[in-house]
């Protein structure tokens, strides 16, 4: 009689045990399922975001940066209060920087506001109203004209009543006609449309196409600048000269704002790396939270598996005694129960992987967050779940292996 352990048979025994005790099996697998589902969901969303963020940052340009009163991302109230105390970036600062900076290829500027845009009986609320210099569209994200043209130097020089509109505005106000040459109203002021911009889509659910752009000089005529700060957009000649351009701009701005050597900058200078660093910190926090939830779930799942396997050893004490009586070695019994505990937790891992992928796709559909399932995350989840079963199965497997065959058969 062959008493050596059979891997397939041990797996089959564990699967039969799962089918025979459905409620107990569900409770056994629950911790493993929650842990693996958490890992797969978070990793799938974050990997999708990684691809998405890299694409968006590439689209915005790797050799551009901005000078503004405050950083784009403010993470706490204290920092926000500090930013409000800073001097505004003025239009004269832009002119001074443009006249004195020699390393950068382009220096442009923009103001920002929001308001209601109307055409005929149709209106759109919360549209971004931007006042820009003529070349501002060439900095940052590359824009393409759908129809007409962008703002030109003469539009800026003569403060003309003209505008360029985003694709959302075009679709909503001019669904069946060419808007170029038409007049729309933005915050009670009329502007002739000279161009439309091709759709750029959304970034994390926020549209890039809901804007109306007017010449910066026109903006200065109609909007109060008392509490409004300018954003200066700068394009270096290439990626290699980006640091030199930033150093030059920082030196000029510090001199312009009369900052001493020991004083910190009272303006924000940001490029794509700024947002990459923030994103990395954010995803690092998410990963830490994921690890904590998964670890707790796996620990609970492992303890449950250990207890269920101890029950299984008690229920099968006669089988163990018989196998040892006909020559099965202690190692054979040990390996058999370890295979069973690992198989049970691996089933929980497979269920968790499936649920995690489904949850990630549902979240992606509901929130516009991208999702991408990575093969390595599936492998990690399976190894992790099987390892939990293996580790927590050692104690009950060892107990079964130590049983005296005479005592075991007598108890049966």
Buried (B, 14 or more C-beta within 10 A) or exposed (E): EEEEBEEEEBBEBBBEBBEEBEEBBEEBBBBBBBBBBBBBBBBBBBBBBBEBBEEBBEBBBBBBBBBBBBBEBBEEEEEEEEBEEBEBBBBEBBEBBBEBBEBBBBBBBBBBBBBBBBBEEEBBEEBBBBBBBBBBBBBBBEBEBBBBEBBBEEBBEEBBBBBBBBBBBBEBBBEEEEBBEBEBBBBEBEBEBBBBBEBBEEBEEEBBBBBBBBBBBBBBEBBEBEEBBBBBBBBBBEEEBBEEBBEBBBEBBBEBBEBEEEEEEBBBBBBBEBBEEBBEEBBEEBBEEBEEBBEBBBBBBBEBBBBBBBEBBEEBBEBBBBBBEEEBBEEBBBBBBBBBBBBBBBBBBBBBBBBBBEBBBEBBEEEBBBBBBBEEBBEBBBEBBBBBBBBBBBBBBBBBBEBEBEEBBEEE
